[in-house]
Structures are given as structure tokens and as C-alpha cells.
Amino acid sequence: MSDEPEDAPPDGEKGGGANPPTDIDLSYFDELEPKERQSLLDAASKESQDAQVLRTMMNRGVSSFDPSHLARLLTSNTKAAVGVYGEPFLEAMTGLMLLDFDAYEGHPDRKGELTKRIDKQVGAMMRAGYFTAREGEGFEISEQGEELAAVSLLIDELEGLSRMGRGDHAIHTLGEREHGYPMSLRPYRKGDSYRDISVRQSLKRAVVRGRDFPRTEDLRVYERTRSVSLDIVYALDISGSMHGDKLDAGKKAAVGLAFTGTKAGDRVGVVAFNVRPTRVVEPTAQVEQVAREVTALSPALGTDIAAAIRAGREMLIDASTPHRGRHIIVISDAIPTTGDEDPVERSYEEASITAAADITISLVGIDLSEEGEDIGRTLTRIAGGRFYHISNPHDLHNVVLEERNEARMGLMSNRPQRTRWG
């Protein structure tokens, strides 16, 4: 068996196992009260390290491994082992810190000691139901392990949203309800709803005019536009270069988009793409479904953005509902490298076809080259969306949520879309 991980299909392989790791039904998670969510967090804390091991495997495309072969790689080339499996996985499976591996590298006689350490952790995870023995040799993630990883991903993202104040209260504050979204200020007119009055701006105007209390002519109200809902396709690059933190950040951002979007009436679908696209989740309001399906995605191969755009467009057309906006958010760390003879031009053509179908496209590039930035700007300009460039994958979460708000604002105000980058 090779020490290199095997490529996993875009929608992940299923292993053995049956019951979920806890008495958690993901379908109710986003409906829980804060205290109930905290109880869930406490219950899941015991499995947090195991969950990180499983997520690291998935994010690095490690579909299976053999303890003996892993120990041999650690004693022969620690750097290669870290590159393949990642530091969190190796530390958790051996019970050692990264610096401790120096005492083993170049000492094949200590391979047996490492194998025993790894076997001990594998045994514990087997008893918990997170690994299953692979036919022949080695171990792979079970269905129960995939469920634990999905719970962990969901918890991480919802904790992050809570810290950012992007829960129900924040959504209500933004005005994303049936009465519309505050767009701008204008003078008060007879018949306006008093709840639309901006107290701060009205008082400010009164003070400027030398009054202690505002009169009718000082009142300023929010100009509201009827609220609209979006169908959004989140197209996530799962090519080989997206392994590790980038893919993990992309998965969490998908969950965050689904949670905040569906609370405001949006539906979110997911397309995963490398050299071919896979329709992972059809547009849905079920956050737990998005979390469960994206967790199992693993990186491999090259990047075909044109195919991703085409798949996203077809998904939105298939799910088309009257009076809903349609938008695609592409996440990628590379320029188009596969597909037709000229993958870049083909991406532009697909963007143009998509725009003609009244579907907008925005793109978030992660640490792109200058050529990649130019391509991203051009593509989103064609498709009436926005381009963002980030160097830190951890910024993806905020950018995706900002982009969702930008898409809604643009749709409600009918204002022209604009290209942006950072």
C-alpha cells in the first residue's frame, strides 16, 4: 500500500458504520435555543479531537491509511508525512508534538514504537465507530465518522456566526423581513410607518437646526424596498491545490452562507468542482444537509471553472421559482487549467451565457496570481457580479457573507452590479 493518499471522488466515499456519534439530529440544530446549542457544544467536546482528525483527513484527500506505512514514512521523511497528512492528524494519531518527530526521523528501528502509538489511537477511534477496517489493509472513515465531522463543521461555523453577531438578532436588525430592507434615508411623508423613522438621524437634523426636539420637517425615515429571496449556488473548488485550510475554510463558509441565507428566505445549493463539476446539494433551506454533504468533499486534480459555472447555471434553472433572484458564488485558488483548448475563454463564454439567463456570478479568489486576478475581474464583469481577492483563507467566511448581502442589495435596488476586489 502506498504512503500517498488515494484520490477521493468529489462527493466522498462512504464507509461502514451505522449510528451517529451522539444523540444529535442535525435537522434540528439550527432551530435550537442558545442554551440548547451550548449543551450540544458540551456534549460534542469529547469528540472534538477525533473530529479534527477526520476533517483533516477529508480536507487533505486522505481516504485511508495504514499505521505501519505511516510509521515508516515518519521515520524516513517527516516533512513528506506532514505534507501528506497534516500536522494535526500526525500529532493526534501519535500523541506526539511535531518537534518530537525529530527523535524518530532517520531511526527505522523506532518504527515499531510509532506503530504501537498509532494502533492505540486507531483502536480507540474504531471502538467509537469513527474508523472502519478497509478490505485488504488499513483503515478508512466510517459513516459515523463522517457524521461526527459534519457535526463538528456545523458547530464551528455556528459558533463563529454567534461571535460575529450574525444570528437571528443580527438578521432582524438588518431588516431582512417581510417589510423590506432599509436602503436609504428620505424626509418623512404623511402615511409613513413610525417604525421606519431613524431616531438618530431625526435628532441630528433637529440639533443642526437649533432645536432640542425634532419637528415633523426634521424627521427622516428609511426608504424600504420589498424584500426578495435568492437562490444561490456556492461553487467550491476542490482541486488538489485547495487541500488543507483552504478547503476547510470553504466548507465552513458554505455552512455560514446556508445558515444566514435560509433564515432570510434564501435557498443555497452547492457545486463542487475540479476537472469536473458535481451537484452536491440542490438549492435547499436545510442547513444540516449542506453541512453533511460538504464535509465529505476531498481535494484532487485540476480546475475547470467553465464547467462549474455551467453546472451552477443548470442547477439554478432546474430549481427556478418565480420572483426569486439567482446568483452564483465561485470559490477558487487558481485560474482555469482544464477543460477545452482555451479554458479561460470558455469560462468567459459560460459567464456570458449565464448572464443572459439573468443569473449573476461573483468570484472569491484565494491567493491568486496577477493573471488570476485579471481573469476573475473580467469574468465577474461579464456576469454582473463582484470579484474579491483574499490571501488568508480564514477571511473567506466574512467575504462570502458580505457577498450574499451585496447580491440581495443589488437585486432589491436594481442597481448595476460592480466589480470589486481587495
Residue pairs with C-beta under 8 A, 6 or more apart in sequence:
1 66
1 69
1 136
1 137
1 138
2 69
3 69
3 70
3 72
3 73
3 80
3 81
3 84
4 84
5 60
5 61
5 62
5 63
5 64
5 65
5 84
5 85
6 61
6 63
6 64
7 61
7 63
7 298
7 300
7 301
8 58
8 61
8 63
8 298
8 300
9 278
9 298
10 238
10 272
10 273
10 274
10 276
10 278
10 280
10 297
10 298
10 300
11 272
11 278
11 280
11 293
11 296
11 297
12 58
12 146
12 295
12 296
12 297
12 298
13 63
13 140
13 296
14 143
14 146
15 132
15 140
15 141
15 142
15 143
15 145
15 146
16 132
16 142
16 143
17 129
17 130
17 132
17 142
17 143
17 144
17 145
18 129
18 143
18 144
19 129
19 144
20 144
20 147
20 148
20 151
21 47
21 128
21 129
21 130
21 144
21 145
21 147
21 148
21 151
22 43
22 44
22 47
22 148
22 151
24 40
24 43
24 44
24 151
26 150
26 151
26 154
26 288
26 291
26 292
27 286
27 288
29 37
29 40
29 154
29 158
29 287
29 288
30 158
30 259
30 262
30 287
30 288
32 40
34 162
37 158
40 155
41 155
41 159
44 51
44 151
44 152
44 155
47 128
47 148
47 151
47 152
48 152
49 92
50 92
50 125
50 128
50 130
50 145
50 148
51 148
51 149
51 151
51 152
52 88
52 92
52 152
53 88
53 89
53 92
53 93
53 125
54 130
54 141
54 145
54 146
54 148
54 149
54 152
55 149
55 152
55 153
55 248
55 295
56 62
56 85
56 86
56 88
56 89
57 63
57 65
57 85
57 89
57 141
58 141
58 149
58 295
58 296
58 297
58 298
59 86
59 243
59 244
59 245
59 247
59 248
59 251
59 298
59 299
60 84
60 85
60 86
60 89
60 243
60 244
60 298
60 299
61 240
61 243
61 298
61 299
61 300
62 84
62 85
62 89
62 298
63 140
63 141
63 298
64 134
64 138
64 139
64 140
65 85
65 138
65 139
66 137
66 138
66 139
67 115
67 118
67 119
67 122
67 139
68 111
68 115
69 138
70 81
70 85
70 93
70 114
70 118
71 111
71 112
71 114
71 115
71 118
72 108
72 111
73 80
73 81
73 84
74 81
74 90
74 94
74 101
74 104
74 105
74 114
75 104
75 105
75 106
75 107
75 108
75 110
75 111
75 114
76 105
76 106
76 108
77 105
78 101
78 102
78 104
78 105
81 90
81 101
82 90
82 98
86 244
87 98
90 96
90 98
90 101
91 97
91 98
92 121
93 117
93 118
93 121
93 122
94 101
94 114
94 117
94 118
94 121
95 117
95 120
95 121
96 117
103 110
104 110
104 113
104 114
122 131
122 139
125 131
125 145
126 132
126 133
126 139
128 144
129 142
129 144
129 145
130 141
130 142
130 144
130 145
130 148
131 139
131 140
131 141
131 142
131 145
132 139
132 140
132 141
132 142
133 139
134 140
141 149
146 292
146 295
146 296
147 292
149 295
149 296
150 288
150 291
150 292
150 295
150 296
151 291
153 251
153 252
153 255
153 291
153 294
153 295
154 255
154 287
154 288
154 291
156 252
157 252
157 253
157 255
157 256
157 259
157 291
157 397
158 255
158 259
160 252
160 256
160 397
161 167
161 256
161 259
161 260
164 170
164 398
166 256
166 260
166 401
168 263
171 260
171 263
171 264
174 181
174 182
174 405
175 181
175 182
175 222
175 224
176 227
176 263
176 264
176 265
176 408
177 227
178 227
179 224
179 227
180 224
180 225
180 226
180 227
180 412
181 224
181 225
181 227
181 408
181 409
181 412
182 196
182 222
182 223
182 224
183 222
183 223
183 224
183 225
183 409
183 412
183 413
184 222
184 223
185 198
185 201
185 220
185 221
185 222
185 223
186 220
186 221
186 223
187 217
187 219
187 220
187 221
188 197
188 202
188 216
188 219
188 220
188 221
189 221
192 221
193 221
196 221
196 222
196 224
197 219
197 220
197 221
198 220
198 221
198 222
201 220
202 214
202 218
202 219
202 220
203 214
205 214
205 218
205 220
206 212
206 213
206 214
206 215
206 218
209 218
211 218
225 412
225 413
226 412
227 264
227 265
227 412
228 323
228 324
228 325
228 408
228 411
228 412
229 264
229 265
229 266
229 267
229 323
229 324
229 325
230 261
230 266
230 267
230 324
230 325
230 326
230 327
230 404
230 407
230 408
230 411
231 266
231 267
231 269
231 283
231 316
231 319
231 320
231 321
231 324
231 325
231 326
231 327
232 257
232 261
232 266
232 267
232 268
232 269
232 283
232 327
232 328
232 329
232 404
232 407
233 268
233 269
233 270
233 271
233 283
233 312
233 315
233 316
233 327
233 328
233 329
234 253
234 254
234 257
234 268
234 269
234 270
234 271
234 329
234 331
234 400
235 270
235 271
235 272
235 273
235 277
235 308
235 309
235 311
235 312
235 328
235 329
235 330
235 331
236 250
236 251
236 254
236 270
236 271
236 272
236 273
236 294
236 297
236 331
237 250
237 273
237 274
237 303
237 305
237 308
237 330
237 331
237 332
237 333
237 334
238 247
238 272
238 273
238 274
238 297
238 298
238 299
238 300
239 273
239 274
239 275
239 299
239 300
239 301
239 302
239 303
239 332
239 333
239 334
240 274
240 299
240 300
240 301
240 302
241 299
241 303
241 333
241 334
242 250
242 299
242 332
242 333
243 299
245 393
245 394
246 333
246 366
246 393
247 297
247 299
248 393
249 393
249 394
249 396
249 397
250 331
250 393
250 396
251 294
251 295
251 297
252 396
252 397
253 331
253 396
253 397
253 399
253 400
253 401
254 268
254 270
254 290
254 294
255 287
255 290
255 291
255 294
256 397
256 400
256 401
257 268
257 329
257 400
257 401
257 404
258 268
258 284
258 286
258 287
258 290
258 291
259 287
260 401
260 404
261 267
261 268
261 404
262 268
262 284
262 285
262 286
262 287
264 408
266 285
266 404
267 283
267 284
267 285
267 319
267 324
268 281
268 283
268 284
268 285
268 290
269 279
269 281
269 282
269 283
269 284
269 312
269 315
269 316
269 319
270 279
270 280
270 281
270 290
270 293
270 294
271 277
271 278
271 279
271 280
271 308
271 311
271 312
271 315
272 278
272 280
272 294
272 297
273 303
273 304
273 305
273 307
273 308
273 311
274 299
274 300
274 301
274 302
274 303
274 304
275 301
275 302
275 303
275 304
275 307
275 338
275 339
276 304
276 307
277 304
277 307
277 308
277 310
277 311
277 312
278 311
279 311
279 315
280 293
280 294
280 297
281 289
281 290
281 293
281 294
282 315
282 318
282 319
283 315
283 316
283 319
284 290
301 338
302 334
302 337
302 338
303 332
303 334
303 335
303 336
303 337
303 338
304 336
304 337
304 338
304 339
304 343
305 330
305 332
305 336
305 343
305 347
305 379
306 336
306 339
306 340
306 343
306 346
306 347
306 349
306 350
307 339
308 330
309 328
309 330
309 347
309 350
309 351
309 354
309 361
310 350
310 353
312 328
312 330
312 354
312 359
312 361
313 328
313 350
313 353
313 354
313 357
313 359
316 326
316 328
316 359
317 357
320 326
325 407
325 408
325 411
326 357
326 358
326 359
326 360
327 359
327 360
327 361
327 362
327 385
327 407
327 411
328 354
328 359
328 360
328 361
328 362
328 383
328 385
329 361
329 362
329 363
329 364
329 400
329 403
329 404
330 361
330 362
330 363
330 364
331 363
331 364
331 366
331 396
331 400
332 363
332 364
332 365
332 366
333 365
333 366
333 367
333 368
334 368
334 372
335 344
335 368
335 369
335 371
335 372
335 375
336 343
336 344
336 346
336 347
336 375
337 343
339 346
340 346
344 375
347 375
347 379
348 378
348 379
348 382
351 361
351 379
351 380
351 382
351 383
352 382
352 383
354 361
354 383
355 361
355 382
355 383
355 384
359 383
360 383
360 384
360 385
360 407
360 410
360 417
361 379
361 380
361 383
361 384
361 385
362 380
362 383
362 385
362 386
362 387
362 388
362 403
362 406
362 407
363 376
363 379
363 380
363 385
363 387
363 388
364 388
364 389
364 390
364 396
364 399
364 400
364 403
365 372
365 373
365 376
365 387
365 388
365 389
365 390
366 390
366 391
366 393
366 396
367 390
367 391
368 376
368 389
373 387
373 389
373 421
376 387
376 389
376 421
377 387
377 419
377 421
379 387
380 386
380 387
380 419
381 387
381 419
384 416
384 417
385 407
385 417
385 419
386 403
386 406
386 417
386 418
386 419
386 420
387 419
387 420
387 421
388 399
388 403
388 420
388 421
388 422
389 421
389 422
390 396
390 399
390 422
409 415
410 416
410 417
